[in-house]
């Protein structure tokens, strides 16, 4: 016999929202700490690239959400810094 899902607790939404807010605060603090010595132009460049990266992930998820079996994704080759 299939196991029943527990009933929805309205308090779960509030707990989830609080947790997400805490996660965002930690991420913001970390980013501010890491970039505090960066030049404004570097922060701007990083912001644009990071937004592009996140949008790319969201697009990928939307495009592949209907796939029944996830296909393995090969990681791109690392580029050398220089």
C-alpha atoms as one frame of an Amber mdcrd trajectory, in Angstrom:
protein
   0.000   0.000   0.000   1.448   3.410  -0.955   2.471   5.665   1.848   0.297
   8.758   2.234   1.820  12.181   2.165   1.526  14.038   5.441  -1.024  16.814
   5.431   0.213  20.304   4.627   1.017  22.465   7.626   0.528  26.199   6.858
   3.385  26.919   9.243   5.722  25.119   6.837   5.482  28.028   4.391   6.551
  30.496   7.058   9.387  28.228   8.190  10.545  27.806   4.595  10.417  31.538
   3.926  12.414  32.218   7.093  15.021  29.634   6.122  15.368  31.102   2.620
  15.816  34.590   4.088  18.542  33.267   6.392  20.308  31.531   3.492  20.185
  34.718   1.402  21.611  36.731   4.317  24.526  34.316   4.715  25.242  34.386
   0.975  25.100  38.185   0.914  27.483  38.447   3.876  29.891  35.991   2.264
  29.853  37.844  -1.069  30.369  41.187   0.657  33.313  39.785   2.635  34.973
  38.223  -0.403  34.552  41.281  -2.627  35.177  44.055  -0.092  38.641  44.815
  -1.504  37.546  44.598  -5.165  37.411  47.596  -7.440  33.871  48.755  -8.314
  34.427  47.777 -11.971  35.333  44.220 -10.927  32.242  43.935  -8.753  30.109
  45.184 -11.636  31.699  42.696 -14.056  31.262  39.835 -11.568  27.618  40.805
 -10.992  26.859  40.747 -14.715  28.625  37.414 -15.244  27.024  35.818 -12.187
  23.563  36.917 -13.333  24.298  35.461 -16.777  25.421  32.204 -15.125  22.265
  31.931 -12.995  20.035  32.691 -15.994  21.856  29.990 -17.945  21.172  27.450
 -15.205  17.503  28.467 -15.059  17.211  28.150 -18.853  18.874  24.733 -18.765
  16.489  23.516 -16.051  13.450  24.766 -17.985  14.656  23.120 -21.201  15.352
  19.783 -19.525  12.548  19.665 -16.957  10.350  17.509 -19.189  12.985  14.818
 -19.676  12.028  11.606 -17.943  15.593  10.430 -17.414  18.185  13.107 -16.695
  21.083  12.907 -19.111  24.618  13.210 -17.768  26.223  16.532 -18.498  29.910
  16.663 -19.281  31.688  19.435 -17.439  33.445  21.931 -19.700  37.206  21.799
 -19.807  38.800  24.201 -17.326  40.443  27.205 -18.904  43.782  28.275 -17.603
  43.923  31.725 -16.025  46.320  34.011 -17.652
